[in-house]
Amino acid sequence: MKGLVTPSLVSSQWQGGVGYNNPVMPRNKSTVAFAPNEPEFGFVKRMMKRAGWFNTSKTRLRVSGYYLYENVADKVDYALFFKEFKLSDTFFSWFLVTELHVWMTLVRVMAEGKDGRFTRNVVVEAMWSDTATRAKKLGPVNPAGVKEQIHDLSQQFNAALLSYDEGLLGDDRVLAGAIWRRFFQREVDSPQGIERLVSYIRQQVKLLDALTREEVLLKPNIKWISLPNLPET
């Protein structure tokens, strides 16, 4: 897994260096404060209106997939995650938090069979669309560099899903290992942060499992729990 964290993503260009000849996604740029303009996902509402007219299942699922992603991008408290887990306010940190919550969303969606698999692909499509948009909003960019960085992130994302899946199916030690390698990038001051995130994931996945098919695929409305506090020892 160590090879998945490429220097081009977590060192030079993220620190404002010269990755890919030009700074692509400067580390000193914040994405938490960036809010896409209203038209960013305005087409979702237009698609919903079309779905009402044409009443096609695929159209409705596509709309739901984008709304499911919006439930991550708009509802997760990124600033709190940065603060509580001592993450730098950077594009890469934003992606790690997004990736974690998208993964938990996909775990629930995939339980819905064929429709779930279709919706999963739409959620991922929406995530990459948003990721590319945010990357371009950070300032002057090298388009070729952005494309290559997104490609690197995509490879890491696929590997992260497998690692998180293994952790979810295993015991807390396996999940903690996945979190340490990916979310904390093998760097953490205290194991309490990992333990806290393990508890958060277990509780959140349990809550998502309790959602009905309608609440997931037809009228998505995911509620993210508060970060749990560890019991005092």
The 8 nearest C-alpha neighbors of each residue, nearest first, counted from 0:
[[1, 3, 2, 180, 4, 158, 181, 162],
 [2, 0, 3, 4, 180, 5, 185, 184],
 [1, 3, 0, 4, 5, 6, 155, 180],
 [2, 4, 1, 0, 5, 155, 154, 158],
 [5, 3, 2, 1, 6, 8, 9, 155],
 [4, 6, 7, 8, 3, 2, 9, 151],
 [7, 5, 10, 9, 8, 4, 11, 12],
 [8, 6, 5, 10, 9, 11, 18, 12],
 [9, 7, 6, 5, 10, 13, 4, 12],
 [8, 10, 6, 13, 7, 5, 11, 4],
 [9, 11, 6, 13, 7, 14, 8, 12],
 [12, 10, 16, 18, 14, 13, 17, 7],
 [11, 13, 18, 16, 15, 22, 14, 17],
 [12, 14, 26, 25, 15, 10, 11, 9],
 [15, 13, 26, 12, 11, 16, 25, 10],
 [14, 16, 25, 12, 13, 26, 22, 11],
 [17, 15, 11, 12, 14, 18, 22, 13],
 [16, 18, 20, 21, 22, 12, 11, 19],
 [17, 19, 12, 11, 20, 16, 22, 21],
 [18, 20, 21, 144, 17, 22, 23, 12],
 [21, 19, 17, 18, 22, 144, 141, 16],
 [22, 20, 17, 19, 23, 18, 141, 140],
 [23, 21, 12, 17, 15, 18, 25, 24],
 [22, 24, 140, 141, 145, 21, 144, 25],
 [23, 25, 13, 22, 134, 12, 26, 137],
 [26, 24, 15, 13, 27, 28, 14, 12],
 [27, 25, 13, 14, 89, 28, 15, 24],
 [28, 26, 25, 89, 29, 14, 15, 13],
 [27, 29, 26, 25, 89, 137, 30, 90],
 [28, 30, 89, 88, 31, 32, 27, 90],
 [31, 29, 33, 32, 90, 89, 28, 93],
 [30, 32, 33, 29, 77, 78, 93, 88],
 [31, 33, 30, 29, 34, 78, 77, 88],
 [34, 32, 30, 31, 35, 29, 133, 136],
 [33, 35, 32, 36, 31, 30, 37, 133],
 [36, 34, 39, 37, 33, 133, 38, 132],
 [37, 35, 39, 38, 34, 40, 41, 33],
 [36, 38, 39, 41, 35, 40, 34, 42],
 [39, 37, 41, 40, 36, 42, 35, 43],
 [40, 38, 37, 36, 41, 35, 42, 129],
 [39, 41, 42, 38, 43, 37, 44, 65],
 [42, 40, 38, 43, 44, 39, 37, 45],
 [41, 43, 45, 40, 44, 46, 38, 39],
 [44, 42, 46, 41, 45, 40, 62, 47],
 [43, 45, 47, 46, 42, 41, 48, 40],
 [44, 46, 42, 48, 43, 47, 49, 41],
 [45, 47, 49, 43, 44, 48, 42, 50],
 [46, 48, 50, 44, 49, 45, 62, 43],
 [49, 47, 51, 45, 46, 50, 44, 52],
 [48, 50, 46, 52, 51, 47, 53, 45],
 [49, 51, 47, 54, 53, 48, 52, 59],
 [50, 52, 48, 49, 54, 53, 47, 55],
 [53, 51, 49, 50, 54, 48, 55, 47],
 [52, 54, 50, 55, 51, 49, 58, 48],
 [55, 53, 50, 51, 52, 56, 59, 58],
 [56, 54, 58, 57, 53, 50, 59, 51],
 [55, 57, 59, 58, 60, 54, 50, 61],
 [58, 56, 60, 59, 55, 61, 117, 114],
 [59, 57, 61, 55, 60, 56, 50, 62],
 [60, 58, 62, 56, 61, 57, 50, 63],
 [59, 61, 63, 57, 62, 58, 118, 64],
 [62, 60, 64, 58, 63, 59, 121, 57],
 [61, 63, 59, 65, 60, 64, 43, 47],
 [62, 64, 60, 66, 61, 65, 216, 67],
 [65, 63, 122, 61, 67, 121, 118, 62],
 [66, 64, 68, 67, 62, 63, 122, 125],
 [65, 67, 69, 63, 68, 64, 70, 62],
 [68, 66, 70, 64, 65, 69, 219, 63],
 [67, 69, 65, 71, 70, 66, 122, 72],
 [70, 68, 66, 72, 71, 67, 73, 65],
 [71, 69, 67, 68, 74, 73, 72, 221],
 [70, 72, 69, 68, 74, 75, 73, 100],
 [71, 73, 69, 70, 74, 75, 68, 97],
 [74, 72, 69, 71, 70, 75, 76, 68],
 [73, 75, 70, 71, 72, 76, 223, 69],
 [74, 76, 71, 77, 73, 72, 223, 70],
 [77, 75, 79, 78, 74, 80, 73, 81],
 [78, 76, 80, 79, 75, 81, 31, 93],
 [77, 79, 81, 80, 76, 82, 31, 88],
 [80, 78, 82, 77, 81, 76, 83, 84],
 [79, 81, 77, 83, 82, 78, 84, 76],
 [82, 80, 86, 78, 79, 85, 84, 83],
 [81, 83, 79, 85, 80, 84, 78, 86],
 [82, 84, 80, 85, 81, 79, 86, 192],
 [85, 83, 86, 81, 82, 80, 192, 79],
 [86, 84, 82, 81, 83, 87, 80, 187],
 [87, 85, 81, 84, 88, 92, 82, 80],
 [86, 88, 89, 81, 92, 85, 82, 26],
 [87, 89, 29, 86, 92, 81, 90, 31],
 [90, 88, 29, 92, 91, 26, 87, 28],
 [89, 91, 93, 92, 30, 94, 29, 26],
 [90, 92, 94, 93, 89, 95, 9, 8],
 [93, 91, 95, 89, 94, 90, 96, 86],
 [94, 92, 90, 91, 96, 95, 97, 89],
 [93, 95, 97, 91, 92, 96, 98, 90],
 [96, 94, 98, 92, 97, 93, 182, 99],
 [95, 97, 99, 93, 98, 94, 92, 100],
 [98, 96, 94, 100, 95, 99, 101, 93],
 [97, 99, 95, 101, 96, 100, 94, 102],
 [100, 98, 102, 96, 97, 101, 95, 103],
 [101, 99, 103, 102, 97, 98, 104, 71],
 [100, 102, 104, 98, 103, 99, 97, 105],
 [101, 103, 105, 99, 100, 104, 98, 106],
 [104, 102, 100, 106, 105, 101, 204, 99],
 [105, 103, 101, 102, 106, 107, 100, 108],
 [104, 106, 108, 102, 107, 103, 109, 119],
 [105, 107, 103, 104, 109, 108, 102, 110],
 [108, 106, 105, 104, 109, 110, 208, 207],
 [107, 109, 105, 115, 110, 106, 111, 104],
 [108, 110, 115, 111, 107, 106, 116, 105],
 [109, 111, 108, 107, 112, 115, 106, 116],
 [112, 110, 115, 109, 108, 114, 113, 212],
 [111, 113, 115, 114, 110, 109, 116, 108],
 [112, 114, 116, 115, 117, 111, 109, 118],
 [115, 113, 117, 116, 112, 111, 118, 60],
 [114, 116, 111, 109, 108, 118, 112, 113],
 [115, 117, 119, 113, 118, 114, 109, 112],
 [118, 116, 114, 115, 119, 120, 113, 121],
 [119, 117, 121, 115, 64, 120, 116, 60],
 [120, 118, 116, 122, 121, 117, 105, 115],
 [119, 121, 123, 118, 117, 122, 124, 116],
 [120, 122, 124, 118, 64, 123, 119, 61],
 [123, 121, 64, 125, 119, 124, 120, 68],
 [122, 124, 126, 120, 125, 121, 127, 119],
 [125, 123, 121, 127, 122, 126, 120, 128],
 [124, 126, 128, 122, 123, 127, 65, 121],
 [127, 125, 123, 129, 128, 124, 130, 122],
 [128, 126, 130, 129, 124, 125, 131, 123],
 [127, 129, 125, 131, 126, 130, 124, 132],
 [128, 130, 132, 126, 127, 131, 133, 125],
 [131, 129, 127, 133, 132, 128, 126, 134],
 [130, 132, 134, 128, 129, 133, 127, 135],
 [133, 131, 129, 135, 134, 130, 128, 136],
 [134, 132, 136, 130, 135, 131, 129, 137],
 [133, 135, 131, 132, 136, 137, 130, 24],
 [134, 136, 132, 133, 137, 131, 138, 140],
 [137, 135, 133, 134, 138, 132, 33, 139],
 [138, 136, 135, 134, 28, 24, 133, 139],
 [137, 139, 136, 140, 135, 24, 134, 25],
 [140, 138, 137, 141, 135, 23, 22, 136],
 [141, 139, 23, 142, 138, 135, 22, 145],
 [140, 142, 144, 143, 23, 145, 21, 139],
 [143, 141, 145, 144, 140, 146, 23, 135],
 [142, 144, 146, 145, 141, 147, 19, 148],
 [143, 145, 141, 147, 142, 146, 19, 23],
 [146, 144, 148, 142, 147, 143, 23, 149],
 [145, 147, 143, 149, 144, 148, 150, 142],
 [146, 148, 150, 144, 145, 149, 151, 143],
 [147, 149, 151, 145, 150, 146, 144, 152],
 [150, 148, 152, 146, 151, 147, 153, 145],
 [149, 151, 147, 153, 148, 152, 146, 154],
 [152, 150, 148, 154, 153, 149, 147, 155],
 [151, 153, 149, 155, 150, 154, 156, 148],
 [154, 152, 156, 150, 151, 155, 149, 157],
 [155, 153, 151, 157, 156, 152, 158, 150],
 [154, 156, 152, 158, 153, 157, 3, 159],
 [155, 157, 153, 159, 154, 158, 152, 160],
 [158, 156, 160, 154, 159, 155, 153, 161],
 [157, 159, 155, 161, 156, 160, 162, 154],
 [160, 158, 156, 162, 161, 157, 155, 163],
 [161, 159, 163, 157, 162, 158, 164, 156],
 [162, 160, 164, 158, 159, 163, 165, 157],
 [161, 163, 159, 165, 164, 160, 177, 166],
 [162, 164, 166, 160, 165, 161, 177, 159],
 [165, 163, 161, 167, 166, 162, 160, 168],
 [164, 166, 162, 168, 163, 167, 169, 161],
 [174, 165, 167, 173, 163, 169, 164, 168],
 [168, 166, 164, 169, 165, 174, 163, 170],
 [167, 169, 165, 166, 164, 170, 174, 173],
 [170, 168, 166, 167, 173, 165, 171, 174],
 [169, 171, 172, 173, 174, 166, 168, 167],
 [170, 172, 174, 173, 175, 169, 197, 166],
 [171, 173, 175, 174, 170, 176, 169, 166],
 [172, 174, 166, 176, 175, 171, 170, 169],
 [166, 175, 173, 171, 177, 176, 172, 167],
 [176, 174, 172, 178, 173, 177, 171, 179],
 [177, 175, 179, 173, 174, 178, 180, 172],
 [176, 178, 174, 180, 175, 179, 162, 163],
 [179, 177, 182, 175, 181, 176, 180, 174],
 [180, 178, 183, 176, 185, 177, 181, 182],
 [179, 181, 185, 184, 177, 178, 183, 176],
 [182, 180, 184, 178, 183, 179, 177, 159],
 [181, 183, 178, 184, 179, 95, 180, 96],
 [182, 184, 179, 185, 186, 181, 180, 187],
 [183, 185, 181, 180, 186, 182, 179, 4],
 [186, 184, 180, 179, 183, 187, 181, 182],
 [187, 185, 184, 183, 188, 179, 180, 182],
 [186, 188, 189, 183, 185, 190, 179, 192],
 [189, 187, 186, 190, 192, 191, 85, 84],
 [188, 190, 191, 187, 192, 193, 186, 194],
 [191, 189, 193, 192, 194, 187, 188, 195],
 [192, 190, 194, 189, 193, 195, 229, 196],
 [193, 191, 195, 190, 194, 189, 196, 84],
 [192, 194, 196, 190, 195, 191, 175, 197],
 [195, 193, 191, 197, 192, 196, 190, 198],
 [194, 196, 192, 198, 193, 197, 191, 199],
 [195, 197, 199, 193, 198, 194, 200, 192],
 [198, 196, 194, 200, 199, 195, 193, 175],
 [197, 199, 195, 201, 196, 200, 202, 194],
 [200, 198, 196, 202, 197, 201, 226, 203],
 [199, 201, 203, 197, 202, 198, 204, 196],
 [202, 200, 198, 204, 199, 203, 205, 197],
 [203, 201, 205, 199, 200, 204, 198, 206],
 [202, 204, 206, 200, 205, 201, 199, 207],
 [205, 203, 207, 206, 201, 202, 200, 208],
 [204, 206, 208, 202, 203, 207, 201, 209],
 [207, 205, 203, 209, 204, 208, 202, 210],
 [208, 206, 204, 209, 210, 205, 203, 107],
 [207, 209, 205, 206, 210, 204, 107, 211],
 [208, 210, 206, 207, 211, 205, 204, 107],
 [211, 209, 207, 208, 214, 215, 212, 206],
 [212, 210, 214, 213, 215, 209, 208, 216],
 [211, 213, 215, 214, 216, 210, 111, 217],
 [214, 212, 217, 211, 215, 216, 218, 219],
 [215, 213, 218, 219, 211, 212, 210, 216],
 [214, 216, 219, 212, 213, 217, 218, 211],
 [217, 215, 213, 212, 63, 219, 214, 218],
 [218, 216, 213, 215, 214, 219, 63, 60],
 [217, 219, 214, 213, 216, 220, 215, 63],
 [220, 218, 215, 214, 67, 216, 217, 221],
 [221, 219, 218, 214, 222, 70, 215, 67],
 [220, 222, 70, 219, 223, 67, 207, 215],
 [223, 221, 224, 220, 74, 70, 207, 206],
 [222, 224, 221, 225, 75, 203, 74, 71],
 [225, 223, 222, 226, 203, 199, 202, 227],
 [226, 224, 227, 223, 199, 228, 76, 203],
 [225, 227, 199, 224, 228, 195, 196, 198],
 [228, 226, 225, 199, 229, 195, 198, 196],
 [227, 229, 230, 226, 195, 231, 225, 198],
 [228, 230, 231, 195, 227, 191, 194, 198],
 [231, 229, 232, 228, 227, 195, 191, 194],
 [232, 230, 229, 228, 191, 227, 195, 194],
 [231, 230, 229, 191, 228, 194, 190, 195]]
